[in-house]
Amino acid sequence: MENYLEHRKRVKDRFRKEGLENFDERYALELMLFYCVPRKDTRELAIRLLEHFGSIVQVLDATSEELERVPGVGEGISTFISFRRELERYYRIKRDEQPLTPMVTPEDFGKSLRAKFIHQRNEVVYVLCLDAKCKLLGCLFVGEGSVNSANIPIRRIVEICLNANATSVVLSHNHPGGLAFPSGDDIQTTYHLARALSTVDIHLLDHLIFTDGDYISMAQSGYYKGVEAAWQ
């Protein structure tokens, strides 16, 4: 059996030539572990993690506390895995932020917002603030709720939008592990917010609901028909 240094070199060389697409999950996980366990064989640890969580996706989604329940995983490894997850989210946020062109379609809104919800385990709420020319002023965090309730504070959203000098806004939140369809509470909250914002001359354009790999525009799908309908 080749020693761990030879094994590492072979796996790294293969990655440089092929990328990760054709890697078995164990080898992909081993490759990541090379950089937080520099002087030990990581083959058994990779297998142990996969057996414990079931897949590399579940390993990468696990919290630090969950990871450290696996024998051989200490604070250094759990922090490195958590950092990798957050770095991906940070990269996507930075890549998509501050577009120079006006944002007018659900696709524009979705592109700017989607990175905010990557790897989120709980429901979180963001608001996209736009100026009079529909250019982005900011994508601002509102709050965090439970998986079963978005818990959107109307007054806080209005204050955030006023402080940002927004002319129009897009509300967004996620359904972790669920479907990208609005609940009755989501629809009711959207119209309550539209009415509250309209009293301070801010227009609610849309409400986007995200899941792990999808999102829905309530305006585009007919669940939200604009501020005029909110007053009917």
NULUM-407202 format. One record per atom (N, C-alpha, C): residue number from 1; x, y, z negated; residue in one letter. Coordinates in nm, 3 decimals. Example, Ala and Ser with C-alpha at 12.3 -4.5 7.8 and 13.67 -1.06 7.14 Angstrom:
<pts>
 pos       X       Y       Z code
   1   1.319  -0.569  -0.780    a
   1   1.230  -0.450  -0.780    a
   1   1.320  -0.330  -0.780    a
   2   1.285  -0.225  -0.708    s
   2   1.367  -0.106  -0.714    s
   2   1.290   0.003  -0.787    s
</pts>
This chain:
<pts>
 pos       X       Y       Z code
   1   0.085  -0.120   0.000    m
   1   0.000   0.000   0.000    m
   1   0.088   0.125   0.000    m
   2   0.058   0.220   0.088    e
   2   0.139   0.341   0.095    e
   2   0.127   0.420  -0.034    e
   3   0.235   0.488  -0.073    n
   3   0.228   0.568  -0.194    n
   3   0.144   0.693  -0.170    n
   4   0.110   0.763  -0.278    y
   4   0.014   0.873  -0.265    y
   4   0.069   0.989  -0.183    y
   5   0.202   1.010  -0.184    l
   5   0.259   1.118  -0.104    l
   5   0.245   1.089   0.045    l
   6   0.270   0.965   0.084    e
   6   0.253   0.927   0.224    e
   6   0.106   0.938   0.265    e
   7   0.018   0.894   0.174    h
   7  -0.126   0.900   0.200    h
   7  -0.170   1.046   0.219    h
   8  -0.123   1.134   0.133    r
   8  -0.160   1.276   0.145    r
   8  -0.113   1.333   0.279    r
   9   0.007   1.301   0.318    k
   9   0.060   1.355   0.443    k
   9  -0.024   1.306   0.561    k
  10  -0.063   1.178   0.557    r
  10  -0.143   1.122   0.667    r
  10  -0.279   1.191   0.676    r
  11  -0.343   1.210   0.560    v
  11  -0.475   1.274   0.559    v
  11  -0.466   1.420   0.604    v
  12  -0.364   1.492   0.557    k
  12  -0.347   1.633   0.596    k
  12  -0.317   1.644   0.745    k
  13  -0.231   1.557   0.797    d
  13  -0.198   1.561   0.939    d
  13  -0.322   1.535   1.024    d
  14  -0.404   1.440   0.979    r
  14  -0.527   1.410   1.053    r
  14  -0.620   1.531   1.053    r
  15  -0.632   1.600   0.937    f
  15  -0.718   1.717   0.928    f
  15  -0.670   1.827   1.023    f
  16  -0.540   1.850   1.026    r
  16  -0.487   1.955   1.113    r
  16  -0.514   1.925   1.261    r
  17  -0.516   1.798   1.296    k
  17  -0.539   1.760   1.436    k
  17  -0.688   1.754   1.471    k
  18  -0.773   1.707   1.378    e
  18  -0.912   1.675   1.411    e
  18  -1.016   1.764   1.343    e
  19  -0.977   1.833   1.234    g
  19  -1.080   1.898   1.153    g
  19  -1.149   1.795   1.066    g
  20  -1.260   1.834   1.004    l
  20  -1.327   1.746   0.908    l
  20  -1.442   1.664   0.965    l
  21  -1.486   1.698   1.086    e
  21  -1.613   1.643   1.136    e
  21  -1.621   1.492   1.132    e
  22  -1.513   1.422   1.164    n
  22  -1.516   1.275   1.169    n
  22  -1.460   1.208   1.044    n
  23  -1.438   1.287   0.940    f
  23  -1.385   1.232   0.815    f
  23  -1.495   1.156   0.739    f
  24  -1.457   1.043   0.681    d
  24  -1.541   0.979   0.581    d
  24  -1.550   1.071   0.459    d
  25  -1.663   1.066   0.387    e
  25  -1.681   1.156   0.273    e
  25  -1.569   1.140   0.170    e
  26  -1.522   1.019   0.150    r
  26  -1.417   0.997   0.050    r
  26  -1.290   1.072   0.087    r
  27  -1.251   1.067   0.216    y
  27  -1.128   1.133   0.258    y
  27  -1.143   1.285   0.254    y
  28  -1.262   1.335   0.288    a
  28  -1.285   1.479   0.280    a
  28  -1.274   1.527   0.135    a
  29  -1.329   1.449   0.044    l
  29  -1.321   1.485  -0.098    l
  29  -1.178   1.475  -0.149    l
  30  -1.108   1.370  -0.107    e
  30  -0.967   1.356  -0.145    e
  30  -0.885   1.477  -0.100    e
  31  -0.908   1.519   0.024    l
  31  -0.833   1.631   0.078    l
  31  -0.851   1.755  -0.008    l
  32  -0.972   1.781  -0.054    m
  32  -0.995   1.895  -0.142    m
  32  -0.924   1.877  -0.275    m
  33  -0.929   1.756  -0.329    l
  33  -0.868   1.729  -0.459    l
  33  -0.715   1.740  -0.455    l
  34  -0.655   1.723  -0.337    f
  34  -0.509   1.738  -0.327    f
  34  -0.463   1.871  -0.386    f
  35  -0.546   1.975  -0.370    y
  35  -0.503   2.111  -0.403    y
  35  -0.532   2.150  -0.548    y
  36  -0.601   2.064  -0.622    c
  36  -0.616   2.091  -0.766    c
  36  -0.556   1.978  -0.849    c
  37  -0.512   1.870  -0.784    v
  37  -0.440   1.762  -0.852    v
  37  -0.312   1.738  -0.770    v
  38  -0.211   1.822  -0.787    p
  38  -0.097   1.821  -0.695    p
  38  -0.002   1.702  -0.709    p
  39   0.001   1.635  -0.824    r
  39   0.104   1.533  -0.844    r
  39   0.049   1.398  -0.885    r
  40  -0.074   1.368  -0.844    k
  40  -0.132   1.237  -0.876    k
  40  -0.208   1.185  -0.756    k
  41  -0.229   1.057  -0.754    d
  41  -0.312   0.994  -0.652    d
  41  -0.458   1.030  -0.681    d
  42  -0.529   1.080  -0.582    t
  42  -0.668   1.122  -0.602    t
  42  -0.770   1.024  -0.544    t
  43  -0.722   0.910  -0.493    r
  43  -0.814   0.817  -0.428    r
  43  -0.920   0.765  -0.525    r
  44  -0.879   0.720  -0.641    e
  44  -0.975   0.664  -0.737    e
  44  -1.071   0.770  -0.789    e
  45  -1.022   0.891  -0.809    l
  45  -1.108   0.998  -0.858    l
  45  -1.214   1.034  -0.755    l
  46  -1.177   1.038  -0.629    a
  46  -1.274   1.067  -0.523    a
  46  -1.384   0.961  -0.520    a
  47  -1.344   0.835  -0.532    i
  47  -1.442   0.725  -0.534    i
  47  -1.532   0.737  -0.656    i
  48  -1.474   0.768  -0.771    r
  48  -1.551   0.781  -0.895    r
  48  -1.655   0.894  -0.885    r
  49  -1.616   1.005  -0.827    l
  49  -1.709   1.117  -0.809    l
  49  -1.824   1.080  -0.716    l
  50  -1.792   1.012  -0.607    l
  50  -1.896   0.973  -0.512    l
  50  -1.991   0.870  -0.571    l
  51  -1.938   0.778  -0.649    e
  51  -2.023   0.679  -0.714    e
  51  -2.114   0.744  -0.818    e
  52  -2.062   0.845  -0.887    h
  52  -2.140   0.912  -0.992    h
  52  -2.251   0.998  -0.933    h
  53  -2.220   1.076  -0.828    f
  53  -2.316   1.172  -0.775    f
  53  -2.392   1.122  -0.652    f
  54  -2.335   1.027  -0.579    g
  54  -2.406   0.969  -0.466    g
  54  -2.362   1.019  -0.330    g
  55  -2.312   1.141  -0.322    s
  55  -2.267   1.195  -0.193    s
  55  -2.177   1.316  -0.219    s
  56  -2.103   1.355  -0.116    i
  56  -2.015   1.471  -0.131    i
  56  -2.096   1.599  -0.148    i
  57  -2.214   1.604  -0.087    v
  57  -2.301   1.722  -0.103    v
  57  -2.337   1.740  -0.250    v
  58  -2.373   1.631  -0.316    q
  58  -2.410   1.640  -0.457    q
  58  -2.290   1.669  -0.546    q
  59  -2.173   1.623  -0.507    v
  59  -2.051   1.658  -0.581    v
  59  -2.028   1.809  -0.573    v
  60  -2.036   1.863  -0.452    l
  60  -2.008   2.006  -0.434    l
  60  -2.116   2.095  -0.493    l
  61  -2.238   2.043  -0.508    d
  61  -2.347   2.121  -0.567    d
  61  -2.352   2.111  -0.719    d
  62  -2.275   2.019  -0.777    a
  62  -2.281   1.996  -0.921    a
  62  -2.225   2.114  -0.999    a
  63  -2.278   2.134  -1.119    t
  63  -2.225   2.237  -1.207    t
  63  -2.094   2.189  -1.270    t
  64  -2.020   2.281  -1.330    s
  64  -1.895   2.244  -1.398    s
  64  -1.922   2.143  -1.509    s
  65  -2.032   2.163  -1.582    e
  65  -2.066   2.072  -1.692    e
  65  -2.094   1.932  -1.639    e
  66  -2.166   1.922  -1.528    e
  66  -2.197   1.792  -1.469    e
  66  -2.071   1.724  -1.418    e
  67  -1.983   1.799  -1.356    l
  67  -1.859   1.742  -1.303    l
  67  -1.771   1.688  -1.415    l
  68  -1.765   1.761  -1.526    e
  68  -1.676   1.722  -1.634    e
  68  -1.724   1.601  -1.713    e
  69  -1.843   1.552  -1.681    r
  69  -1.889   1.426  -1.740    r
  69  -1.826   1.304  -1.673    r
  70  -1.762   1.326  -1.559    v
  70  -1.697   1.217  -1.486    v
  70  -1.556   1.199  -1.541    v
  71  -1.518   1.079  -1.582    p
  71  -1.382   1.057  -1.634    p
  71  -1.276   1.102  -1.535    p
  72  -1.179   1.177  -1.585    g
  72  -1.072   1.227  -1.500    g
  72  -1.093   1.367  -1.447    g
  73  -1.214   1.420  -1.468    v
  73  -1.243   1.556  -1.422    v
  73  -1.237   1.651  -1.541    v
  74  -1.140   1.739  -1.539    g
  74  -1.127   1.838  -1.645    g
  74  -1.166   1.976  -1.597    g
  75  -1.135   2.075  -1.676    e
  75  -1.174   2.213  -1.644    e
  75  -1.112   2.261  -1.514    e
  76  -0.986   2.223  -1.488    g
  76  -0.919   2.268  -1.367    g
  76  -0.989   2.220  -1.241    g
  77  -1.025   2.091  -1.237    i
  77  -1.091   2.035  -1.119    i
  77  -1.231   2.093  -1.104    i
  78  -1.307   2.099  -1.214    s
  78  -1.445   2.150  -1.205    s
  78  -1.445   2.297  -1.162    s
  79  -1.348   2.374  -1.211    t
  79  -1.341   2.515  -1.172    t
  79  -1.306   2.529  -1.025    t
  80  -1.215   2.445  -0.977    f
  80  -1.175   2.451  -0.837    f
  80  -1.293   2.419  -0.746    f
  81  -1.371   2.316  -0.779    i
  81  -1.487   2.279  -0.697    i
  81  -1.591   2.390  -0.699    i
  82  -1.616   2.446  -0.818    s
  82  -1.712   2.557  -0.827    s
  82  -1.664   2.679  -0.749    s
  83  -1.533   2.705  -0.755    f
  83  -1.476   2.817  -0.681    f
  83  -1.493   2.798  -0.532    f
  84  -1.470   2.676  -0.482    r
  84  -1.488   2.650  -0.339    r
  84  -1.629   2.681  -0.294    r
  85  -1.728   2.642  -0.376    r
  85  -1.868   2.668  -0.344    r
  85  -1.897   2.818  -0.340    r
  86  -1.848   2.889  -0.440    e
  86  -1.874   3.033  -0.447    e
  86  -1.797   3.109  -0.340    e
  87  -1.678   3.058  -0.303    l
  87  -1.600   3.123  -0.197    l
  87  -1.673   3.115  -0.064    l
  88  -1.736   3.001  -0.037    e
  88  -1.814   2.988   0.087    e
  88  -1.927   3.090   0.089    e
  89  -1.998   3.104  -0.022    r
  89  -2.108   3.200  -0.031    r
  89  -2.056   3.342  -0.015    r
  90  -1.946   3.373  -0.081    y
  90  -1.886   3.506  -0.073    y
  90  -1.845   3.539   0.071    y
  91  -1.785   3.441   0.139    y
  91  -1.743   3.460   0.277    y
  91  -1.862   3.492   0.366    y
  92  -1.971   3.419   0.349    r
  92  -2.087   3.441   0.436    r
  92  -2.153   3.576   0.408    r
  93  -2.157   3.615   0.282    i
  93  -2.213   3.746   0.247    i
  93  -2.131   3.856   0.314    i
  94  -1.998   3.848   0.302    k
  94  -1.911   3.950   0.360    k
  94  -1.919   3.951   0.512    k
  95  -1.934   3.834   0.572    r
  95  -1.941   3.825   0.718    r
  95  -2.068   3.891   0.773    r
  96  -2.178   3.877   0.698    d
  96  -2.308   3.922   0.749    d
  96  -2.350   4.061   0.701    d
  97  -2.275   4.120   0.608    e
  97  -2.323   4.244   0.549    e
  97  -2.297   4.365   0.638    e
  98  -2.374   4.471   0.611    q
  98  -2.359   4.601   0.674    q
  98  -2.356   4.599   0.827    q
  99  -2.460   4.545   0.891    p
  99  -2.464   4.556   1.038    p
  99  -2.480   4.702   1.079    p
 100  -2.419   4.739   1.191    l
 100  -2.422   4.879   1.236    l
 100  -2.548   4.910   1.315    l
 101  -2.614   4.809   1.368    t
 101  -2.733   4.830   1.447    t
 101  -2.858   4.823   1.360    t
 102  -2.968   4.887   1.402    p
 102  -3.092   4.879   1.324    p
 102  -3.140   4.736   1.307    p
 103  -3.206   4.711   1.195    m
 103  -3.261   4.579   1.165    m
 103  -3.412   4.587   1.176    m
 104  -3.468   4.516   1.274    v
 104  -3.611   4.531   1.301    v
 104  -3.687   4.399   1.311    v
 105  -3.618   4.288   1.321    t
 105  -3.686   4.159   1.340    t
 105  -3.661   4.068   1.221    t
 106  -3.749   3.967   1.202    p
 106  -3.724   3.868   1.096    p
 106  -3.589   3.799   1.110    p
 107  -3.544   3.782   1.233    e
 107  -3.413   3.720   1.255    e
 107  -3.301   3.809   1.203    e
 108  -3.314   3.940   1.223    d
 108  -3.217   4.034   1.168    d
 108  -3.214   4.025   1.015    d
 109  -3.333   4.023   0.954    f
 109  -3.342   4.016   0.808    f
 109  -3.283   3.885   0.757    f
 110  -3.320   3.775   0.825    g
 110  -3.273   3.644   0.781    g
 110  -3.122   3.631   0.787    g
 111  -3.061   3.686   0.893    k
 111  -2.915   3.678   0.907    k
 111  -2.846   3.752   0.793    k
 112  -2.901   3.867   0.754    s
 112  -2.838   3.947   0.650    s
 112  -2.858   3.887   0.511    s
 113  -2.968   3.813   0.492    l
 113  -3.005   3.763   0.360    l
 113  -2.960   3.621   0.330    l
 114  -2.943   3.539   0.434    r
 114  -2.933   3.395   0.412    r
 114  -2.817   3.354   0.322    r
 115  -2.705   3.425   0.332    a
 115  -2.589   3.387   0.251    a
 115  -2.614   3.406   0.102    a
 116  -2.706   3.494   0.067    k
 116  -2.735   3.518  -0.075    k
 116  -2.791   3.394  -0.144    k
 117  -2.847   3.304  -0.067    f
 117  -2.917   3.190  -0.126    f
 117  -2.841   3.058  -0.114    f
 118  -2.722   3.063  -0.059    i
 118  -2.642   2.941  -0.045    i
 118  -2.602   2.890  -0.183    i
 119  -2.626   2.762  -0.208    h
 119  -2.588   2.694  -0.333    h
 119  -2.657   2.750  -0.457    h
 120  -2.767   2.821  -0.440    q
 120  -2.840   2.870  -0.557    q
 120  -2.926   2.757  -0.613    q
 121  -2.911   2.729  -0.741    r
 121  -2.984   2.620  -0.805    r
 121  -3.116   2.668  -0.865    r
 122  -3.126   2.798  -0.892    n
 122  -3.248   2.857  -0.946    n
 122  -3.304   2.958  -0.846    n
 123  -3.429   2.997  -0.868    e
 123  -3.488   3.100  -0.785    e
 123  -3.423   3.234  -0.817    e
 124  -3.383   3.303  -0.713    v
 124  -3.328   3.438  -0.727    v
 124  -3.400   3.529  -0.629    v
 125  -3.400   3.657  -0.660    v
 125  -3.474   3.755  -0.581    v
 125  -3.379   3.865  -0.535    v
 126  -3.385   3.896  -0.405    y
 126  -3.307   4.005  -0.348    y
 126  -3.401   4.096  -0.269    y
 127  -3.363   4.222  -0.257    v
 127  -3.438   4.314  -0.175    v
 127  -3.342   4.381  -0.077    v
 128  -3.382   4.385   0.048    l
 128  -3.305   4.446   0.156    l
 128  -3.357   4.589   0.173    l
 129  -3.273   4.688   0.151    c
 129  -3.313   4.828   0.157    c
 129  -3.265   4.890   0.288    c
 130  -3.356   4.956   0.360    l
 130  -3.326   5.015   0.490    l
 130  -3.357   5.164   0.488    l
 131  -3.284   5.239   0.571    d
 131  -3.311   5.383   0.582    d
 131  -3.418   5.409   0.687    d
 132  -3.439   5.537   0.721    a
 132  -3.545   5.573   0.814    a
 132  -3.520   5.521   0.955    a
 133  -3.393   5.489   0.987    k
 133  -3.359   5.434   1.119    k
 133  -3.345   5.282   1.114    k
 134  -3.389   5.222   1.004    c
 134  -3.383   5.076   0.984    c
 134  -3.241   5.023   0.979    c
 135  -3.147   5.106   0.934    k
 135  -3.011   5.059   0.910    k
 135  -2.996   5.022   0.764    k
 136  -2.911   4.924   0.740    l
 136  -2.900   4.866   0.607    l
 136  -2.835   4.962   0.508    l
 137  -2.904   4.984   0.396    l
 137  -2.848   5.059   0.284    l
 137  -2.784   4.965   0.182    l
 138  -2.839   4.847   0.169    g
 138  -2.785   4.751   0.074    g
 138  -2.876   4.631   0.059    g
 139  -2.816   4.521   0.021    c
 139  -2.892   4.399  -0.012    c
 139  -2.872   4.377  -0.161    c
 140  -2.974   4.407  -0.240    l
 140  -2.958   4.423  -0.384    l
 140  -3.025   4.312  -0.463    l
 141  -2.953   4.263  -0.565    f
 141  -3.004   4.158  -0.652    f
 141  -3.109   4.217  -0.747    f
 142  -3.223   4.148  -0.757    v
 142  -3.332   4.193  -0.844    v
 142  -3.334   4.115  -0.974    v
 143  -3.325   3.981  -0.964    g
 143  -3.330   3.901  -1.086    g
 143  -3.333   3.753  -1.054    g
 144  -3.329   3.673  -1.159    e
 144  -3.328   3.527  -1.146    e
 144  -3.447   3.471  -1.222    e
 145  -3.515   3.376  -1.160    g
 145  -3.629   3.311  -1.223    g
 145  -3.608   3.163  -1.230    g
 146  -3.708   3.092  -1.275    s
 146  -3.702   2.946  -1.281    s
 146  -3.735   2.888  -1.144    s
 147  -3.717   2.758  -1.129    v
 147  -3.748   2.692  -1.002    v
 147  -3.898   2.699  -0.974    v
 148  -3.979   2.703  -1.078    n
 148  -4.124   2.699  -1.061    n
 148  -4.190   2.836  -1.053    n
 149  -4.114   2.942  -1.076    s
 149  -4.175   3.075  -1.076    s
 149  -4.073   3.178  -1.031    s
 150  -4.109   3.255  -0.927    a
 150  -4.017   3.357  -0.877    a
 150  -4.002   3.470  -0.979    a
 151  -4.106   3.495  -1.057    n
 151  -4.097   3.591  -1.167    n
 151  -4.045   3.727  -1.119    n
 152  -4.108   3.779  -1.014    i
 152  -4.062   3.902  -0.951    i
 152  -4.117   4.024  -1.027    i
 153  -4.030   4.104  -1.086    p
 153  -4.077   4.223  -1.159    p
 153  -4.103   4.340  -1.064    p
 154  -4.229   4.373  -1.042    i
 154  -4.267   4.477  -0.946    i
 154  -4.201   4.611  -0.978    i
 155  -4.208   4.654  -1.104    r
 155  -4.154   4.784  -1.141    r
 155  -4.004   4.792  -1.113    r
 156  -3.932   4.683  -1.143    r
 156  -3.787   4.684  -1.121    r
 156  -3.756   4.697  -0.972    r
 157  -3.833   4.629  -0.886    i
 157  -3.809   4.638  -0.743    i
 157  -3.832   4.781  -0.694    i
 158  -3.941   4.842  -0.740    v
 158  -3.969   4.981  -0.700    v
 158  -3.855   5.073  -0.743    v
 159  -3.805   5.056  -0.865    e
 159  -3.695   5.139  -0.914    e
 159  -3.569   5.119  -0.830    e
 160  -3.538   4.995  -0.797    i
 160  -3.420   4.964  -0.716    i
 160  -3.430   5.030  -0.579    i
 161  -3.548   5.022  -0.519    c
 161  -3.567   5.079  -0.386    c
 161  -3.560   5.232  -0.388    c
 162  -3.615   5.293  -0.492    l
 162  -3.606   5.438  -0.507    l
 162  -3.461   5.482  -0.526    l
 163  -3.389   5.411  -0.610    n
 163  -3.249   5.446  -0.636    n
 163  -3.161   5.431  -0.512    n
 164  -3.201   5.340  -0.422    a
 164  -3.126   5.319  -0.298    a
 164  -3.167   5.416  -0.188    a
 165  -3.268   5.501  -0.217    n
 165  -3.322   5.594  -0.117    n
 165  -3.376   5.521   0.006    n
 166  -3.438   5.407  -0.018    a
 166  -3.490   5.327   0.092    a
 166  -3.618   5.387   0.150    a
 167  -3.631   5.372   0.280    t
 167  -3.756   5.409   0.349    t
 167  -3.843   5.286   0.370    t
 168  -3.777   5.174   0.395    s
 168  -3.848   5.047   0.408    s
 168  -3.764   4.936   0.346    s
 169  -3.830   4.826   0.308    v
 169  -3.760   4.719   0.239    v
 169  -3.812   4.583   0.284    v
 170  -3.730   4.483   0.261    v
 170  -3.768   4.343   0.283    v
 170  -3.743   4.267   0.154    v
 171  -3.845   4.204   0.102    l
 171  -3.833   4.122  -0.019    l
 171  -3.789   3.982   0.020    l
 172  -3.712   3.916  -0.065    s
 172  -3.671   3.778  -0.036    s
 172  -3.650   3.702  -0.166    s
 173  -3.682   3.574  -0.163    h
 173  -3.647   3.484  -0.272    h
 173  -3.639   3.343  -0.217    h
 174  -3.601   3.248  -0.300    n
 174  -3.578   3.111  -0.253    n
 174  -3.663   3.011  -0.329    n
 175  -3.680   2.895  -0.266    h
 175  -3.744   2.780  -0.327    h
 175  -3.642   2.665  -0.330    h
 176  -3.554   2.659  -0.429    p
 176  -3.451   2.554  -0.432    p
 176  -3.513   2.414  -0.433    p
 177  -3.472   2.333  -0.338    g
 177  -3.522   2.196  -0.332    g
 177  -3.665   2.185  -0.285    g
 178  -3.725   2.297  -0.243    g
 178  -3.866   2.296  -0.201    g
 178  -3.881   2.327  -0.054    g
 179  -4.001   2.371  -0.017    l
 179  -4.032   2.404   0.121    l
 179  -4.038   2.555   0.139    l
 180  -4.008   2.599   0.259    a
 180  -4.007   2.743   0.287    a
 180  -4.148   2.791   0.322    a
 181  -4.242   2.769   0.231    f
 181  -4.377   2.817   0.248    f
 181  -4.418   2.895   0.124    f
 182  -4.491   3.005   0.141    p
 182  -4.529   3.086   0.025    p
 182  -4.639   3.020  -0.057    p
 183  -4.628   3.031  -0.188    s
 183  -4.735   2.987  -0.277    s
 183  -4.839   3.097  -0.284    s
 184  -4.951   3.066  -0.350    g
 184  -5.052   3.168  -0.371    g
 184  -4.997   3.285  -0.450    g
 185  -4.912   3.256  -0.550    d
 185  -4.850   3.364  -0.629    d
 185  -4.756   3.448  -0.544    d
 186  -4.682   3.382  -0.452    d
 186  -4.592   3.457  -0.363    d
 186  -4.671   3.557  -0.279    d
 187  -4.783   3.513  -0.224    i
 187  -4.864   3.600  -0.138    i
 187  -4.922   3.716  -0.219    i
 188  -4.976   3.684  -0.336    q
 188  -5.035   3.787  -0.420    q
 188  -4.931   3.891  -0.463    q
 189  -4.813   3.843  -0.502    t
 189  -4.706   3.934  -0.542    t
 189  -4.663   4.024  -0.428    t
 190  -4.657   3.969  -0.307    t
 190  -4.618   4.048  -0.190    t
 190  -4.712   4.166  -0.171    t
 191  -4.841   4.142  -0.180    y
 191  -4.937   4.250  -0.160    y
 191  -4.936   4.348  -0.278    y
 192  -4.917   4.299  -0.399    h
 192  -4.904   4.390  -0.514    h
 192  -4.784   4.482  -0.495    h
 193  -4.672   4.425  -0.449    l
 193  -4.552   4.506  -0.427    l
 193  -4.573   4.605  -0.314    l
 194  -4.639   4.563  -0.207    a
 194  -4.664   4.654  -0.094    a
 194  -4.743   4.776  -0.139    a
 195  -4.843   4.753  -0.224    r
 195  -4.923   4.865  -0.273    r
 195  -4.839   4.957  -0.363    r
 196  -4.759   4.896  -0.453    a
 196  -4.677   4.976  -0.544    a
 196  -4.575   5.060  -0.467    a
 197  -4.511   5.001  -0.366    l
 197  -4.411   5.073  -0.288    l
 197  -4.474   5.184  -0.205    l
 198  -4.593   5.158  -0.153    s
 198  -4.657   5.259  -0.067    s
 198  -4.689   5.387  -0.144    s
 199  -4.710   5.377  -0.275    t
 199  -4.738   5.497  -0.355    t
 199  -4.618   5.589  -0.366    t
 200  -4.499   5.537  -0.337    v
 200  -4.378   5.621  -0.337    v
 200  -4.319   5.629  -0.196    v
 201  -4.407   5.607  -0.096    d
 201  -4.371   5.624   0.046    d
 201  -4.260   5.531   0.093    d
 202  -4.260   5.409   0.042    i
 202  -4.169   5.305   0.090    i
 202  -4.253   5.193   0.151    i
 203  -4.212   5.146   0.266    h
 203  -4.288   5.047   0.342    h
 203  -4.228   4.908   0.322    h
 204  -4.308   4.814   0.276    l
 204  -4.263   4.674   0.268    l
 204  -4.283   4.609   0.404    l
 205  -4.173   4.579   0.471    l
 205  -4.179   4.523   0.606    l
 205  -4.210   4.375   0.608    l
 206  -4.155   4.300   0.512    d
 206  -4.164   4.154   0.520    d
 206  -4.126   4.094   0.385    d
 207  -4.154   3.967   0.370    h
 207  -4.109   3.887   0.256    h
 207  -4.059   3.755   0.312    h
 208  -3.929   3.728   0.295    l
 208  -3.868   3.606   0.345    l
 208  -3.848   3.508   0.231    l
 209  -3.880   3.382   0.258    i
 209  -3.864   3.275   0.159    i
 209  -3.765   3.173   0.216    i
 210  -3.661   3.145   0.139    f
 210  -3.552   3.059   0.184    f
 210  -3.553   2.925   0.111    f
 211  -3.512   2.821   0.184    t
 211  -3.475   2.693   0.123    t
 211  -3.329   2.669   0.159    t
 212  -3.279   2.548   0.132    d
 212  -3.137   2.521   0.156    d
 212  -3.096   2.543   0.302    d
 213  -3.184   2.506   0.396    g
 213  -3.144   2.516   0.536    g
 213  -3.244   2.586   0.625    g
 214  -3.338   2.659   0.567    d
 214  -3.444   2.717   0.646    d
 214  -3.499   2.841   0.576    d
 215  -3.578   2.919   0.648    y
 215  -3.651   3.028   0.585    y
 215  -3.776   3.058   0.666    y
 216  -3.869   3.127   0.602    i
 216  -3.992   3.166   0.670    i
 216  -4.013   3.315   0.648    i
 217  -4.058   3.383   0.752    s
 217  -4.099   3.523   0.743    s
 217  -4.250   3.525   0.720    s
 218  -4.293   3.584   0.608    m
 218  -4.436   3.590   0.581    m
 218  -4.508   3.679   0.681    m
 219  -4.441   3.784   0.731    a
 219  -4.503   3.870   0.832    a
 219  -4.518   3.796   0.964    a
 220  -4.412   3.730   1.006    q
 220  -4.413   3.660   1.134    q
 220  -4.512   3.544   1.135    q
 221  -4.528   3.479   1.020    s
 221  -4.616   3.361   1.013    s
 221  -4.759   3.397   0.973    s
 222  -4.787   3.525   0.951    g
 222  -4.923   3.568   0.925    g
 222  -4.966   3.569   0.780    g
 223  -4.875   3.537   0.688    y
 223  -4.910   3.539   0.546    y
 223  -4.913   3.682   0.491    y
 224  -4.841   3.771   0.555    y
 224  -4.838   3.911   0.515    y
 224  -4.867   3.997   0.635    y
 225  -4.970   4.081   0.627    k
 225  -5.015   4.159   0.741    k
 225  -4.991   4.308   0.725    k
 226  -4.899   4.344   0.640    g
 226  -4.859   4.482   0.628    g
 226  -4.926   4.557   0.516    g
 227  -4.872   4.676   0.491    v
 227  -4.917   4.755   0.377    v
 227  -5.063   4.796   0.392    v
 228  -5.111   4.813   0.516    e
 228  -5.251   4.851   0.535    e
 228  -5.344   4.743   0.480    e
 229  -5.310   4.617   0.509    a
 229  -5.392   4.507   0.458    a
 229  -5.387   4.498   0.307    a
 230  -5.278   4.545   0.247    a
 230  -5.264   4.538   0.101    a
 230  -5.368   4.623   0.029    a
 231  -5.420   4.725   0.098    w
 231  -5.517   4.814   0.034    w
 231  -5.661   4.773   0.064    w
 232  -5.678   4.672   0.147    q
 232  -5.814   4.628   0.183    q
 232  -5.874   4.541   0.073    q
</pts>
